[in-house]
Amino acid sequence: MLSAMYPVASMFLLLLTIWGCSKELEVAETLEVSNLDPTVLAAGGAVSLDITSNASWKVGKIDVSWLHVENTAGEGDGQLRLSCDENDAVESRTVEFFVVTTKDGTYQKIVLTQLATDPFIEIGQNELEVGSRPRSHAVQLNTNIPAGAIRAEILYEEEAENWVVGVNVEDGTLKFQTTLNSLAEERVATIILSYEDISGQDLDVWDKITITQMASGNEPPSETVEFSYVKGLPLGEIVENISIIGNIVSTGTSDNFKKNTYIIQNGNSSAIAFEGIENLTFDKYDKVHLLLDGAQIETFEDCGVQYRVIRGISAANILERTANVGFTPPTMHISELTDAHLLSVVTLKDVEFAMPHGAYTNIHEYYAGEPRVEAYSDYATKHYPAPITDIDGDNMYLITNREVTYRRNAVPKGSGTITGVVVKIMDSAYGDLGQYSIRHLEESDIAINPNRANGFSEILVEWELPPTTGFPNGTPNLPATTGPASATLQKDEGTGFYSGNTLNGIYLIDKYRGDVSGSGTAVSKSCYNVNSWGPGRYWIMDNVSTLGITSSLSLQFEANSATTSGPRDFAVEYSLDGDNWTRIAAYQLTGQIAANVGQDVIAGFKVFTYRLPNELLNKPNIKIRLMNINNTSVTGGTFTSTTTSRLAHFSIKYNK
């Protein structure tokens, strides 16, 4: 019987092997279309687009009657054949449609424009004389052709020249820049604009402008001005022959700041951001004499805040560059920061991480690339705020982008300095982060001693749970990680601690920590989770003495709520007797990220830190509570009493 079955079993194994190999040989479907922005004439006619693909494909729905498809589907490489009716209207018309592979759904979007009349291009002037200094130029352009169908070509009288840059057609204007002419003779170039016709007709639609640039030395040297003067100029082109001198404090290469954005800073810690029309190479702290004549003052937005930036800078704008290894950013305490420091690089002294646990970014790494949440994961996982505090008790957030390669390194536990760009963060997933935040540009900017013993503060009491297992359900309290054994951290009307979901009980769930290995970045059973909330409900810490402590006290905690239904609005309060409570601050929680939810979420927890009043110094027992103050949910609606909020860290520190 076994011998009779053996050939059948062998054949089955062979089929499995062949099937497995075929699965391994599967490749992703590809789809390319030769022209994604075709433009056709008003007279209409046939249009063909080349399709390059390794799969079968089809044309999606087209919602206009004037465009016709000859072949609505195809296999592999081929052509998509279209035809257009005549357009007798006075305006052009446009239609969008998709070509999609039939299995994986790989697609290309095509935007086809049909002109209203025969195409024409008319440049407002055919000759232009410009100065030898770098400048931006705008020349009137009259055309009925979409910008994407206009081809620009530059012809130089002399070979190997490239001094007309940034040619662009937009909003009825031909724009370009001319770089510095350092030659003793003038030079000439011609910009030719032409229509890229795909209709098969032999159309000759073009116009040109000839630019003559004056020889070097025909204009006076620039006037070096103060940064304050440049900051007072209106938005738009700089038409004065002015320049500034300062040190390059951001070279445009950091993953933790806007790429290709440079910052120059003067001796008064005033900073100006600028962008290049080409790649500009600087070494950190280079001293640079920068020509601004002809550049554009515009704005860029970062996390809900508008900053001024100078655009249109090229290598020709760098009049002089020298290394300056002796430059150092100004050193100060957090309280000394003002709006004048925005975008400047400073060094904050005597600082510590308020929560000396976890990494620079304590987010759940799964959500950074999860397809279900791709639409908002970038928003929810960027700009992670880690609170820092200084020896004076002032605090702010250190901001780290998800792109930073060292984002999951453990934060140093001692004290030291942090150098970075001063910014405001008002519209991240973590909300408004206070008056100022700081962005480090490289990890070495975080010059904090790794050892806790080298810090200026001590932990009075702390709950930072390791993986917690083995306690009986209903345990009244889990001991503090650091501090007196009598200290308690509870939820009002709670029934104790549980290993699973229990109404009115505190049950433990995973907490996200960037410094934990593995794709989930989670510490098992280390976060307090409660599903009974409403106005007047609270977390409370009790039985902690501050006797003998006469220096600054600070509170740190880490929290969030359920994705859409959790409570949002809380307040920090303290008491010495349990009856009379004083409010320290109000704060708002954000929902923890989950699939198929809008942007009001974070991929982990937000850490809060507050200076505690001196009234709590040298007392036999202090009480702190985090109280839910209304029934508003994290999305602005109303939550029910069985919704969820979480606490992942709680600690009080004091200065040594």
C-alpha positions as CSV (number, residue, x, y, z in Angstrom):
1,M,0.0,0.0,0.0
2,L,2.9,2.4,0.9
3,S,4.6,1.7,-2.4
4,A,1.4,2.3,-4.3
5,M,1.0,5.7,-2.7
6,Y,4.6,6.8,-3.0
7,P,4.4,8.1,-6.6
8,V,1.3,10.1,-5.7
9,A,3.0,11.6,-2.7
10,S,6.0,12.5,-4.7
11,M,3.9,14.1,-7.4
12,F,2.1,16.2,-4.7
13,L,5.5,17.3,-3.2
14,L,6.7,18.2,-6.7
15,L,3.6,20.3,-7.3
16,L,4.0,22.1,-4.0
17,T,7.6,22.8,-4.9
18,I,6.6,24.2,-8.3
19,W,3.8,26.3,-6.8
20,G,6.1,27.7,-4.2
21,C,8.8,28.6,-6.8
22,S,6.1,30.2,-8.9
23,K,5.0,32.3,-6.0
24,E,8.6,33.4,-5.4
25,L,9.0,34.4,-9.0
26,E,6.0,36.7,-8.9
27,V,6.9,40.3,-9.7
28,A,5.1,43.6,-9.0
29,E,3.0,44.9,-11.8
30,T,4.4,48.0,-13.6
31,L,2.7,50.6,-15.6
32,E,4.1,53.7,-17.4
33,V,2.4,56.1,-19.8
34,S,4.5,58.2,-22.2
35,N,2.7,61.5,-21.5
36,L,0.7,62.1,-18.4
37,D,-0.2,65.7,-19.5
38,P,-1.1,65.6,-23.2
39,T,-2.3,68.7,-24.9
40,V,-4.3,68.6,-28.1
41,L,-5.5,71.3,-30.6
42,A,-8.9,72.9,-30.7
43,A,-9.6,71.1,-34.0
44,G,-9.5,67.8,-32.3
45,G,-8.4,64.5,-33.9
46,A,-6.5,61.4,-32.8
47,V,-4.0,61.1,-30.0
48,S,-1.9,58.1,-29.1
49,L,-0.1,57.5,-25.8
50,D,2.5,54.7,-25.4
51,I,1.9,52.2,-22.6
52,T,4.7,50.3,-21.1
53,S,3.6,47.5,-18.7
54,N,4.1,43.9,-17.7
55,A,0.4,43.3,-17.0
56,S,-3.1,43.7,-18.4
57,W,-4.6,47.2,-18.0
58,K,-7.7,49.1,-18.6
59,V,-9.0,52.7,-18.9
60,G,-11.1,54.1,-16.1
61,K,-14.3,56.0,-16.4
62,I,-14.2,59.2,-18.5
63,D,-16.9,61.7,-17.6
64,V,-16.9,63.9,-20.7
65,S,-18.5,63.3,-24.1
66,W,-15.9,65.1,-26.2
67,L,-13.1,62.5,-25.6
68,H,-13.4,59.0,-27.0
69,V,-11.3,55.9,-26.3
70,E,-10.7,53.4,-29.1
71,N,-9.2,50.6,-26.9
72,T,-10.4,50.6,-23.3
73,A,-8.0,47.7,-22.3
74,G,-4.8,46.1,-23.3
75,E,-2.1,43.6,-22.4
76,G,1.5,44.5,-21.8
77,D,3.2,47.2,-23.9
78,G,0.9,48.9,-26.4
79,Q,-0.8,52.2,-27.2
80,L,-3.8,54.0,-25.8
81,R,-5.7,55.5,-28.8
82,L,-7.9,58.5,-28.1
83,S,-9.8,61.0,-30.2
84,C,-11.2,64.4,-29.4
85,D,-14.1,66.3,-30.9
86,E,-13.5,69.9,-32.0
87,N,-13.5,72.5,-29.3
88,D,-15.4,75.5,-30.5
89,A,-15.5,77.1,-27.1
90,V,-13.6,80.2,-26.1
91,E,-11.7,78.4,-23.3
92,S,-9.6,75.3,-23.1
93,R,-11.0,72.2,-21.4
94,T,-9.4,69.5,-19.3
95,V,-10.3,65.9,-18.3
96,E,-8.7,63.6,-15.8
97,F,-8.8,59.8,-16.1
98,F,-6.8,56.7,-15.0
99,V,-5.1,53.8,-16.6
100,V,-5.1,50.9,-14.1
101,T,-3.6,47.4,-14.0
102,T,-6.4,44.8,-13.6
103,K,-4.8,42.7,-10.8
104,D,-2.8,44.9,-8.4
105,G,-4.5,48.2,-9.2
106,T,-1.2,50.0,-10.2
107,Y,-2.3,53.2,-11.8
108,Q,-1.3,56.4,-13.7
109,K,-3.4,59.5,-13.8
110,I,-3.6,61.3,-17.1
111,V,-4.7,65.0,-17.4
112,L,-5.6,65.8,-21.0
113,T,-6.1,69.4,-22.0
114,Q,-7.7,70.5,-25.3
115,L,-6.9,74.1,-26.4
116,A,-9.6,76.5,-27.4
117,T,-7.9,78.0,-30.4
118,D,-4.7,77.5,-32.3
119,P,-1.7,77.6,-29.9
120,F,0.4,80.7,-29.6
121,I,3.3,82.0,-27.5
122,E,4.1,85.7,-27.2
123,I,6.9,86.9,-24.8
124,G,6.3,90.5,-23.7
125,Q,9.8,91.6,-24.8
126,N,12.4,90.1,-27.0
127,E,15.5,91.7,-25.6
128,L,16.5,92.4,-22.0
129,E,19.7,93.9,-20.6
130,V,20.5,92.9,-17.0
131,G,23.1,93.9,-14.5
132,S,26.1,91.8,-13.5
133,R,24.8,91.0,-10.0
134,P,22.5,88.0,-9.4
135,R,18.9,88.9,-9.9
136,S,15.5,87.3,-10.4
137,H,13.5,88.4,-13.5
138,A,9.9,88.2,-14.5
139,V,8.8,88.9,-18.1
140,Q,5.1,89.0,-19.3
141,L,4.0,86.0,-21.3
142,N,0.9,85.8,-23.4
143,T,-0.1,82.2,-24.4
144,N,-3.1,79.9,-24.4
145,I,-0.9,76.8,-23.9
146,P,-0.7,75.1,-20.4
147,A,2.6,75.6,-18.7
148,G,3.3,71.9,-18.8
149,A,3.2,71.8,-22.6
150,I,5.7,74.7,-23.1
151,R,9.4,73.7,-23.6
152,A,12.2,76.0,-22.5
153,E,15.6,75.9,-24.1
154,I,18.6,78.2,-23.3
155,L,21.2,79.0,-26.0
156,Y,24.5,80.7,-25.0
157,E,26.8,82.6,-27.3
158,E,29.8,81.0,-25.5
159,E,30.0,77.3,-24.8
160,A,30.2,75.8,-21.3
161,E,28.1,78.6,-19.8
162,N,25.2,78.2,-17.4
163,W,24.3,81.6,-16.0
164,V,20.6,81.6,-16.7
165,V,18.9,79.4,-14.2
166,G,15.5,78.6,-12.7
167,V,13.5,79.1,-15.9
168,N,9.9,78.6,-15.1
169,V,6.5,79.5,-16.8
170,E,3.6,80.3,-14.5
171,D,0.6,82.6,-14.3
172,G,1.3,84.4,-17.5
173,T,4.9,85.1,-16.6
174,L,8.3,83.8,-17.7
175,K,10.6,83.7,-14.7
176,F,14.3,83.1,-14.4
177,Q,17.4,84.2,-12.6
178,T,20.8,85.4,-13.7
179,T,23.9,84.6,-11.7
180,L,26.9,86.8,-11.0
181,N,29.0,87.8,-14.0
182,S,32.6,87.9,-12.8
183,L,34.0,88.3,-16.4
184,A,35.4,91.6,-17.8
185,E,33.0,91.4,-20.8
186,E,29.3,91.1,-21.3
187,R,27.6,87.8,-22.1
188,V,24.5,86.9,-24.1
189,A,22.0,84.1,-23.9
190,T,18.6,83.4,-25.5
191,I,15.6,81.7,-23.9
192,I,13.4,79.9,-26.5
193,L,9.9,78.9,-25.5
194,S,8.2,76.4,-27.8
195,Y,5.0,74.3,-27.9
196,E,5.5,70.5,-27.6
197,D,2.9,69.3,-30.1
198,I,1.8,65.7,-29.8
199,S,-1.0,65.9,-32.5
200,G,1.3,64.8,-35.3
201,Q,0.9,68.2,-37.1
202,D,4.0,70.2,-38.1
203,L,3.3,73.3,-36.0
204,D,5.9,76.0,-35.6
205,V,4.8,77.8,-32.3
206,W,7.6,79.5,-30.4
207,D,9.1,82.8,-29.3
208,K,12.4,83.9,-27.8
209,I,14.0,86.6,-25.6
210,T,17.7,87.5,-25.7
211,I,19.3,88.4,-22.5
212,T,22.5,90.5,-22.4
213,Q,24.3,90.7,-19.0
214,M,26.6,93.5,-18.3
215,A,30.3,92.9,-17.6
216,S,31.7,92.6,-14.1
217,G,32.4,95.8,-12.3
218,N,29.7,98.0,-13.9
219,E,27.8,98.1,-10.6
220,P,29.1,99.3,-7.2
221,P,29.9,96.9,-4.3
222,S,27.0,95.9,-2.2
223,E,26.1,97.6,1.1
224,T,26.5,95.4,4.1
225,V,23.4,95.8,6.3
226,E,22.2,94.6,9.7
227,F,19.9,91.5,9.9
228,S,17.2,93.7,11.4
229,Y,17.1,95.8,8.2
230,V,16.5,92.7,6.1
231,K,13.8,91.4,8.5
232,G,12.1,94.8,8.0
233,L,11.9,94.5,4.2
234,P,8.5,93.7,2.6
235,L,7.8,90.3,1.0
236,G,8.8,90.2,-2.6
237,E,12.0,90.9,-4.6
238,I,15.0,92.5,-2.9
239,V,15.8,95.4,-5.3
240,E,18.6,96.9,-3.3
241,N,22.3,96.1,-3.7
242,I,22.6,94.8,-0.1
243,S,24.4,91.9,1.6
244,I,24.7,90.4,5.1
245,I,27.6,88.8,7.0
246,G,27.1,85.9,9.5
247,N,27.8,82.3,10.3
248,I,26.1,79.3,8.8
249,V,24.4,77.5,11.7
250,S,22.3,75.1,9.7
251,T,23.8,73.6,6.5
252,G,20.5,72.3,5.1
253,T,21.3,68.7,5.5
254,S,19.8,67.8,8.9
255,D,17.0,65.2,9.0
256,N,15.6,67.2,11.9
257,F,15.0,70.5,10.1
258,K,13.6,71.6,6.7
259,K,15.9,70.1,4.1
260,N,17.8,72.5,1.8
261,T,17.0,75.4,4.1
262,Y,20.0,77.2,5.4
263,I,20.3,79.5,8.4
264,I,22.8,82.3,8.7
265,Q,23.2,83.9,12.2
266,N,25.0,87.1,13.3
267,G,26.7,88.0,16.6
268,N,23.5,89.2,18.1
269,S,21.9,85.7,17.8
270,S,19.6,87.0,15.0
271,A,19.0,84.5,12.3
272,I,17.8,84.5,8.7
273,A,16.7,81.4,6.7
274,F,17.4,81.1,3.0
275,E,17.0,78.5,0.2
276,G,19.2,77.9,-2.8
277,I,18.2,77.4,-6.4
278,E,21.0,74.9,-6.5
279,N,22.7,72.7,-3.9
280,L,24.9,75.0,-1.7
281,T,27.7,73.4,0.3
282,F,28.7,74.9,3.6
283,D,30.6,73.6,6.6
284,K,29.1,74.2,10.0
285,Y,29.8,77.7,11.3
286,D,31.3,79.0,8.0
287,K,31.5,82.8,8.0
288,V,29.7,83.9,4.9
289,H,29.2,87.3,3.1
290,L,25.9,86.8,1.3
291,L,24.6,89.0,-1.5
292,L,20.8,89.5,-1.4
293,D,20.1,91.7,-4.4
294,G,17.6,90.1,-6.7
295,A,16.5,87.4,-4.2
296,Q,12.9,86.9,-3.1
297,I,11.6,87.3,0.5
298,E,8.9,84.7,1.0
299,T,7.5,82.5,3.8
300,F,7.4,78.9,4.7
301,E,5.2,77.1,7.3
302,D,6.3,74.6,9.9
303,C,3.9,73.1,12.4
304,G,1.4,76.0,12.1
305,V,3.9,78.9,12.3
306,Q,5.0,81.1,9.4
307,Y,8.7,82.0,9.0
308,R,10.4,84.3,6.6
309,V,12.8,82.8,4.1
310,I,15.0,84.3,1.3
311,R,14.7,82.3,-1.9
312,G,16.6,82.4,-5.1
313,I,20.1,82.2,-3.6
314,S,22.8,80.6,-5.8
315,A,26.6,80.1,-5.4
316,A,27.1,83.4,-7.1
317,N,25.5,85.1,-4.1
318,I,28.3,83.9,-1.8
319,L,30.7,86.9,-2.1
320,E,33.1,85.4,0.5
321,R,33.3,82.2,2.6
322,T,35.8,81.4,5.3
323,A,35.9,78.7,8.0
324,N,35.2,79.9,11.5
325,V,36.0,77.2,14.0
326,G,35.9,79.7,16.8
327,F,32.2,80.4,16.5
328,T,29.9,79.1,19.2
329,P,26.2,79.7,19.6
330,P,25.1,81.8,22.6
331,T,24.6,79.8,25.8
332,M,21.5,80.6,28.0
333,H,18.8,79.2,30.3
334,I,15.3,78.5,29.0
335,S,13.9,81.6,30.6
336,E,16.2,83.8,28.5
337,L,14.6,82.8,25.2
338,T,12.6,85.5,23.3
339,D,11.0,85.7,19.9
340,A,14.2,87.3,18.6
341,H,15.8,83.9,18.9
342,L,13.4,82.2,16.5
343,L,15.3,80.2,13.9
344,S,18.6,81.0,15.6
345,V,20.8,78.2,17.0
346,V,21.4,78.5,20.8
347,T,22.9,76.3,23.5
348,L,20.6,75.6,26.5
349,K,22.7,75.0,29.6
350,D,22.0,73.0,32.8
351,V,19.2,70.9,31.2
352,E,17.9,67.4,31.7
353,F,15.3,65.2,30.1
354,A,12.3,65.6,32.4
355,M,11.4,61.9,31.9
356,P,14.8,60.1,31.9
357,H,13.3,56.9,30.3
358,G,12.7,55.8,26.7
359,A,14.2,57.3,23.5
360,Y,14.2,60.6,21.7
361,T,10.9,59.4,20.0
362,N,8.7,57.0,22.0
363,I,6.3,56.2,19.1
364,H,5.0,52.8,17.9
365,E,7.2,52.2,14.9
366,Y,4.5,50.0,13.3
367,Y,2.4,53.1,12.4
368,A,5.2,54.8,10.4
369,G,4.6,52.6,7.4
370,E,1.3,50.9,8.0
371,P,-0.7,51.1,4.7
372,R,-4.0,51.5,6.6
373,V,-2.9,54.6,8.2
374,E,-0.6,55.9,5.5
375,A,-2.8,59.0,4.9
376,Y,-2.0,60.4,8.3
377,S,0.8,58.4,9.9
378,D,3.4,61.0,8.7
379,Y,1.5,63.7,10.6
380,A,1.0,61.5,13.7
381,T,4.6,60.3,14.0
382,K,6.6,63.4,13.1
383,H,7.8,66.2,15.5
384,Y,8.0,64.0,18.6
385,P,8.2,66.2,21.8
386,A,10.5,65.1,24.6
387,P,10.2,67.5,27.6
388,I,13.4,69.0,28.9
389,T,13.8,71.0,32.1
390,D,16.6,73.2,33.4
391,I,18.1,73.8,36.8
392,D,15.9,76.8,37.3
393,G,12.7,74.7,36.9
394,D,11.8,76.0,33.5
395,N,10.8,73.5,30.8
396,M,10.2,73.1,27.0
397,Y,10.2,70.4,24.4
398,L,13.0,68.9,22.3
399,I,11.6,68.1,18.9
400,T,12.8,65.0,16.9
401,N,11.5,64.1,13.4
402,R,10.8,60.5,12.5
403,E,13.5,60.6,9.8
404,V,16.3,60.9,12.3
405,T,18.3,57.7,12.3
406,Y,19.1,57.8,16.0
407,R,15.6,58.5,17.1
408,R,15.3,55.3,19.1
409,N,18.5,55.8,21.1
410,A,17.9,56.0,24.8
411,V,17.9,59.5,26.2
412,P,20.8,60.4,28.5
413,K,19.8,60.5,32.2
414,G,22.1,63.2,33.5
415,S,22.4,66.9,32.8
416,G,24.3,69.0,30.4
417,T,23.6,71.2,27.3
418,I,21.4,71.0,24.2
419,T,22.2,73.0,21.1
420,G,19.5,73.5,18.4
421,V,17.2,75.7,16.4
422,V,14.6,77.7,18.4
423,V,11.1,77.1,16.9
424,K,7.4,77.3,17.8
425,I,5.3,74.1,17.5
426,M,1.6,75.0,17.4
427,D,0.1,72.4,15.0
428,S,1.6,69.0,15.3
429,A,-0.3,65.9,16.2
430,Y,0.8,66.7,19.8
431,G,-0.9,70.1,19.6
432,D,0.5,73.4,20.8
433,L,3.8,72.7,22.6
434,G,4.2,76.0,24.4
435,Q,6.1,79.2,23.8
436,Y,9.3,77.7,22.4
437,S,10.7,74.3,21.4
438,I,14.2,73.4,20.2
439,R,15.3,71.2,17.3
440,H,18.7,69.6,17.5
441,L,20.5,69.2,14.1
442,E,22.6,66.2,15.0
443,E,22.9,63.8,17.9
444,S,26.1,65.4,19.2
445,D,24.1,68.6,19.9
446,I,22.6,66.7,22.8
447,A,25.6,67.0,25.1
448,I,24.0,65.5,28.3
449,N,25.9,63.1,30.6
450,P,24.5,59.6,30.3
451,N,24.6,58.8,34.0
452,R,21.8,59.7,36.4
453,A,24.3,60.5,39.1
454,N,25.6,63.4,37.1
455,G,22.3,65.2,36.9
456,F,21.1,68.1,39.1
457,S,17.9,66.4,40.2
458,E,16.8,63.5,42.2
459,I,13.6,61.3,41.9
460,L,11.4,61.7,44.9
461,V,8.8,59.1,43.7
462,E,8.3,57.5,40.3
463,W,6.1,54.9,38.5
464,E,7.9,53.7,35.4
465,L,6.8,50.1,35.3
466,P,8.9,47.3,33.9
467,P,7.0,44.4,32.4
468,T,4.5,43.6,35.2
469,T,3.0,40.2,35.8
470,G,2.1,37.9,38.6
471,F,0.0,40.2,40.9
472,P,-3.5,39.1,42.0
473,N,-6.5,40.8,40.4
474,G,-7.8,43.5,42.7
475,T,-4.4,44.3,44.1
476,P,-5.0,47.7,45.8
477,N,-1.8,49.3,44.6
478,L,1.4,48.6,42.6
479,P,4.5,49.9,44.3
480,A,6.4,52.9,43.0
481,T,9.5,52.1,40.9
482,T,11.4,54.6,43.0
483,G,10.3,56.2,46.3
484,P,8.6,55.3,49.6
485,A,6.8,52.0,49.8
486,S,3.8,53.8,51.3
487,A,3.3,55.9,48.1
488,T,0.1,55.2,46.2
489,L,-1.1,56.0,42.7
490,Q,-4.7,55.3,42.1
491,K,-7.9,56.1,40.2
492,D,-10.8,57.6,42.1
493,E,-13.5,55.0,42.9
494,G,-11.1,52.3,41.6
495,T,-11.3,48.7,42.6
496,G,-7.6,47.9,42.3
497,F,-5.3,46.6,39.6
498,Y,-6.2,43.8,37.1
499,S,-4.4,42.0,34.3
500,G,-7.5,42.4,32.0
501,N,-10.2,44.9,31.2
502,T,-12.3,45.6,34.2
503,L,-14.8,48.4,34.6
504,N,-13.6,50.9,37.4
505,G,-10.4,48.9,37.7
506,I,-6.9,49.8,36.5
507,Y,-5.7,47.2,34.1
508,L,-2.3,47.0,32.4
509,I,-1.5,47.3,28.7
510,D,1.6,47.7,26.7
511,K,3.5,51.0,26.6
512,Y,5.5,52.2,23.5
513,R,9.2,53.0,24.2
514,G,11.5,53.8,21.4
515,D,14.5,52.3,23.1
516,V,13.0,48.9,23.2
517,S,14.1,46.5,20.4
518,G,11.5,45.0,18.0
519,S,9.1,46.4,15.5
520,G,6.4,47.1,18.2
521,T,8.6,49.1,20.5
522,A,6.5,48.1,23.4
523,V,7.0,47.2,27.1
524,S,4.5,44.6,28.1
525,K,2.0,45.4,30.8
526,S,3.5,48.7,31.8
527,C,0.8,51.3,31.3
528,Y,-2.3,52.0,33.5
529,N,-5.5,51.8,31.5
530,V,-8.9,53.0,32.9
531,N,-12.3,53.0,31.2
532,S,-14.4,55.0,33.6
533,W,-14.3,58.8,33.2
534,G,-16.3,62.0,33.4
535,P,-16.1,65.5,35.0
536,G,-14.6,65.2,38.5
537,R,-12.9,61.8,37.9
538,Y,-9.2,61.7,38.5
539,W,-5.9,59.9,39.0
540,I,-4.4,60.6,42.4
541,M,-1.0,60.3,44.0
542,D,-0.8,60.2,47.8
543,N,1.4,59.4,50.8
544,V,4.6,61.2,49.6
545,S,6.6,63.3,52.0
546,T,8.8,66.3,51.0
547,L,10.3,66.8,54.5
548,G,13.8,68.2,54.2
549,I,13.4,69.2,50.6
550,T,13.8,72.9,50.1
551,S,14.6,73.2,46.4
552,S,12.6,73.1,43.2
553,L,9.9,70.3,42.7
554,S,8.6,69.2,39.3
555,L,5.9,66.8,38.1
556,Q,6.2,64.5,35.1
557,F,3.6,62.3,33.6
558,E,2.9,60.5,30.3
559,A,-0.7,60.0,29.0
560,N,-3.2,59.7,26.2
561,S,-6.8,58.7,25.6
562,A,-8.8,56.4,23.4
563,T,-8.7,57.2,19.7
564,T,-11.9,59.1,19.1
565,S,-13.9,58.8,22.3
566,G,-11.5,59.3,25.2
567,P,-11.6,62.3,27.5
568,R,-9.5,65.4,26.4
569,D,-9.5,68.0,29.1
570,F,-7.7,67.6,32.4
571,A,-6.2,69.7,35.1
572,V,-3.2,69.3,37.5
573,E,-4.1,70.1,41.1
574,Y,-2.4,69.7,44.5
575,S,-3.6,69.5,48.1
576,L,-2.1,69.1,51.6
577,D,-5.2,67.8,53.3
578,G,-7.2,66.0,50.6
579,D,-10.1,68.5,50.9
580,N,-8.8,71.8,49.6
581,W,-7.3,71.6,46.1
582,T,-5.4,74.2,44.1
583,R,-5.1,74.1,40.3
584,I,-1.6,74.3,38.8
585,A,-2.4,74.0,35.1
586,A,-4.9,72.6,32.5
587,Y,-3.8,70.3,29.7
588,Q,-5.3,68.4,26.9
589,L,-4.8,64.7,25.9
590,T,-4.8,63.4,22.3
591,G,-6.2,60.1,21.1
592,Q,-3.8,57.2,20.6
593,I,-3.5,56.2,16.9
594,A,-5.6,53.4,15.4
595,A,-6.4,52.3,11.9
596,N,-8.9,54.2,9.8
597,V,-9.0,57.3,12.0
598,G,-8.4,61.0,11.2
599,Q,-5.4,63.0,12.2
600,D,-6.2,63.8,15.8
601,V,-4.1,61.0,17.0
602,I,-0.5,60.2,18.2
603,A,1.4,56.9,17.9
604,G,2.1,56.6,21.6
605,F,2.0,59.0,24.6
606,K,2.6,62.6,25.2
607,V,4.8,63.6,28.2
608,F,3.9,66.6,30.3
609,T,6.0,68.4,32.9
610,Y,5.1,71.1,35.3
611,R,6.9,73.1,38.0
612,L,5.3,72.4,41.4
613,P,4.7,75.4,43.8
614,N,7.0,76.0,46.7
615,E,4.1,75.5,49.0
616,L,4.7,71.7,48.6
617,L,8.3,71.9,49.9
618,N,9.1,70.4,53.3
619,K,5.7,68.9,53.9
620,P,4.8,65.5,55.5
621,N,2.4,64.5,52.8
622,I,1.6,66.0,49.4
623,K,-1.2,64.9,47.1
624,I,-1.3,65.4,43.3
625,R,-4.3,64.7,41.2
626,L,-4.9,64.7,37.4
627,M,-8.6,65.5,37.1
628,N,-11.0,65.2,34.1
629,I,-12.7,68.6,34.0
630,N,-15.4,68.2,31.4
631,N,-17.0,65.5,29.1
632,T,-15.3,66.7,25.9
633,S,-13.7,64.0,23.8
634,V,-10.3,64.1,22.0
635,T,-12.1,65.0,18.8
636,G,-14.3,67.7,20.3
637,G,-17.4,65.7,20.8
638,T,-18.9,64.2,24.0
639,F,-17.6,61.0,25.5
640,T,-19.4,58.4,27.5
641,S,-18.6,57.3,31.0
642,T,-17.1,54.0,29.9
643,T,-14.4,55.5,27.6
644,T,-10.7,55.0,28.1
645,S,-7.7,57.1,29.2
646,R,-4.2,56.0,30.1
647,L,-1.3,56.9,32.3
648,A,2.1,55.5,31.4
649,H,4.6,57.4,33.7
650,F,4.2,59.5,36.8
651,S,7.1,61.0,38.8
652,I,8.1,63.9,41.1
653,K,11.7,65.2,41.1
654,Y,13.5,67.8,43.1
655,N,16.9,69.6,42.7
656,K,19.7,68.1,44.7
